[in-house]
Amino acid sequence: MLQLLAALMQVSSAPPVPSPPADSLAAAVLLWSDHPPAEASQQLAIESAVGEATRQALYQIGMQPSPRLSVTKVYLAAYDRLKPLIARRVPANRSQVDAAVATCAMDGIARRLSPAEIAEIRKSLSTAAGQKFWEAAGLADQPLEGCYQAALNLKPVAADYRAAGLRPPKPPKPPEQDMSTVY
């Protein structure tokens, strides 16, 4: 019975998502390098990623906004102390993470289009109308926040929590062995 259950669990687990074809991904990243998002969009995405990392860090230690004003004031004060410490993890020279962000942001396009189709789009974007469409559509801007979150290691360490005057989260306890099962 146990073996059957174990076999079913292995079969029912979802297979890993395959990466897009390498040639499509390379063509999509080249498209990104020709038409990168505006500096303001990149800056906004980084700021949002830092803010989200700060919210998640506070949530891990049990802090969250509340309808009660006193609780929200404590939360916002902790947020304001922790956010700059997390923001320090963003490198001054963003070119260190640009390749990872481009790969992440263009993943969807690389999965859906062939290299020839991407080359055709690249050619059409070289016109003024194509460039205007690309900027108006914001296709490269949509996944930016998540891509910056993935590319930057924004998870605070215990020292960051302490520097902000907060108690770091406790590491998860290992699961207890159930010794009551009889085989």
C-alpha positions as CSV (number, residue, x, y, z in Angstrom):
1,M,0.0,0.0,0.0
2,L,2.8,2.4,1.0
3,Q,4.7,1.6,-2.2
4,L,1.6,2.3,-4.3
5,L,1.1,5.6,-2.6
6,A,4.8,6.5,-3.2
7,A,4.5,5.5,-6.8
8,L,1.4,7.6,-7.3
9,M,3.0,10.7,-5.7
10,Q,6.0,10.4,-8.1
11,V,3.7,10.2,-11.1
12,S,1.4,13.0,-10.0
13,S,4.3,15.5,-9.4
14,A,4.4,18.1,-12.1
15,P,7.4,17.9,-14.5
16,P,9.8,20.8,-14.4
17,V,9.1,23.5,-16.9
18,P,11.6,23.2,-19.8
19,S,13.6,26.3,-20.7
20,P,12.9,27.9,-24.1
21,P,15.0,26.9,-27.1
22,A,18.5,28.4,-26.8
23,D,18.4,29.9,-30.3
24,S,15.0,31.6,-29.6
25,L,16.2,32.9,-26.3
26,A,19.4,34.3,-27.8
27,A,17.3,36.1,-30.5
28,A,14.9,37.4,-27.9
29,V,17.8,38.7,-25.7
30,L,19.2,40.4,-28.8
31,L,15.8,42.0,-29.4
32,W,15.9,43.2,-25.7
33,S,19.4,44.7,-26.2
34,D,18.2,46.6,-29.3
35,H,15.1,47.9,-27.5
36,P,15.7,47.9,-23.7
37,P,13.1,49.3,-21.4
38,A,13.4,53.0,-20.4
39,E,15.7,53.8,-17.5
40,A,12.7,55.0,-15.5
41,S,10.9,51.7,-16.0
42,Q,14.0,49.8,-14.9
43,Q,14.4,52.0,-11.8
44,L,10.7,51.7,-10.9
45,A,11.0,47.9,-11.3
46,I,14.0,47.8,-9.0
47,E,12.3,50.0,-6.4
48,S,9.2,47.7,-6.5
49,A,11.4,44.6,-6.1
50,V,13.1,46.1,-3.1
51,G,9.7,47.1,-1.6
52,E,8.3,43.6,-2.2
53,A,11.4,42.0,-0.6
54,T,11.0,44.3,2.4
55,R,7.3,43.4,2.7
56,Q,8.1,39.7,2.5
57,A,10.9,40.0,5.1
58,L,8.6,41.8,7.5
59,Y,5.9,39.2,6.9
60,Q,8.4,36.4,7.8
61,I,8.8,37.9,11.2
62,G,5.1,38.3,11.7
63,M,4.7,42.0,10.9
64,Q,2.1,43.2,8.5
65,P,-0.1,46.3,8.1
66,S,-3.3,46.3,10.2
67,P,-6.5,48.4,10.4
68,R,-5.2,49.5,13.8
69,L,-3.2,52.7,13.4
70,S,-0.8,51.8,16.2
71,V,0.2,48.5,14.5
72,T,0.5,50.1,11.1
73,K,2.8,52.8,12.6
74,V,5.1,50.2,14.0
75,Y,5.0,48.3,10.7
76,L,5.8,51.4,8.6
77,A,8.7,52.4,11.0
78,A,10.2,48.9,10.6
79,Y,9.6,49.0,6.8
80,D,11.4,52.4,6.7
81,R,14.4,51.0,8.7
82,L,14.7,47.7,6.8
83,K,14.1,48.9,3.2
84,P,17.4,50.8,2.9
85,L,19.3,47.8,4.2
86,I,17.8,45.6,1.6
87,A,18.3,48.2,-1.1
88,R,22.1,48.0,-0.4
89,R,22.0,44.6,-2.1
90,V,21.3,46.3,-5.5
91,P,24.6,46.7,-7.3
92,A,25.5,50.2,-8.3
93,N,26.5,48.9,-11.7
94,R,23.4,47.2,-13.0
95,S,25.2,45.6,-15.9
96,Q,26.0,42.8,-13.5
97,V,22.4,41.7,-13.5
98,D,21.2,42.9,-16.9
99,A,21.9,39.6,-18.7
100,A,19.8,37.7,-16.1
101,V,17.0,40.2,-16.3
102,A,17.0,40.2,-20.1
103,T,16.8,36.4,-20.1
104,C,14.0,36.4,-17.6
105,A,12.0,39.2,-19.3
106,M,12.3,37.7,-22.8
107,D,11.6,34.1,-21.7
108,G,7.9,34.3,-22.7
109,I,8.7,35.7,-26.2
110,A,11.4,33.1,-26.7
111,R,8.9,30.3,-25.8
112,R,6.3,31.5,-28.2
113,L,8.3,32.6,-31.2
114,S,10.9,31.0,-33.5
115,P,14.2,32.8,-34.1
116,A,13.1,33.7,-37.6
117,E,9.9,35.3,-36.2
118,I,11.9,37.2,-33.6
119,A,14.3,38.4,-36.4
120,E,11.3,39.6,-38.4
121,I,9.9,41.5,-35.4
122,R,13.4,43.0,-34.8
123,K,13.4,44.3,-38.3
124,S,10.0,45.8,-38.0
125,L,11.0,47.5,-34.7
126,S,13.8,49.3,-36.5
127,T,11.2,51.7,-38.0
128,A,9.9,54.7,-36.2
129,A,6.4,53.2,-36.1
130,G,7.8,49.9,-34.8
131,Q,9.8,51.6,-32.1
132,K,6.7,53.7,-31.1
133,F,4.6,50.5,-30.9
134,W,7.3,48.7,-28.7
135,E,7.4,51.6,-26.3
136,A,3.6,51.9,-26.1
137,A,3.0,48.2,-25.7
138,G,5.5,47.9,-22.9
139,L,6.1,44.3,-23.6
140,A,9.5,44.3,-22.1
141,D,8.3,46.3,-19.0
142,Q,5.7,43.8,-17.8
143,P,7.8,41.2,-16.2
144,L,10.6,43.5,-15.0
145,E,9.8,43.6,-11.2
146,G,9.7,39.8,-11.0
147,C,12.8,39.5,-13.1
148,Y,14.8,42.0,-10.9
149,Q,13.5,40.1,-7.8
150,A,14.9,36.9,-9.3
151,A,18.2,38.4,-10.5
152,L,19.0,40.3,-7.3
153,N,19.5,38.5,-4.1
154,L,17.3,40.8,-2.0
155,K,16.6,38.5,1.0
156,P,17.8,40.1,4.1
157,V,20.2,38.3,6.4
158,A,20.0,38.2,10.2
159,A,22.4,41.2,10.4
160,D,20.0,43.3,8.3
161,Y,17.2,42.6,10.7
162,R,19.3,43.4,13.7
163,A,20.6,46.6,12.1
164,A,16.9,47.6,11.7
165,G,16.2,46.8,15.3
166,L,14.2,43.7,14.5
167,R,14.4,40.1,15.6
168,P,15.4,37.9,12.7
169,P,13.0,35.1,11.7
170,K,13.6,31.8,13.4
171,P,14.8,29.0,11.1
172,P,12.1,26.4,10.4
173,K,12.1,23.4,12.7
174,P,12.9,20.1,11.2
175,P,9.8,17.9,10.9
176,E,9.3,15.6,13.8
177,Q,9.6,11.9,13.1
178,D,6.3,10.1,13.7
179,M,7.4,7.0,15.6
180,S,3.8,5.7,16.1
181,T,3.6,4.1,12.6
182,V,3.8,0.4,12.8
183,Y,5.0,-1.5,9.7
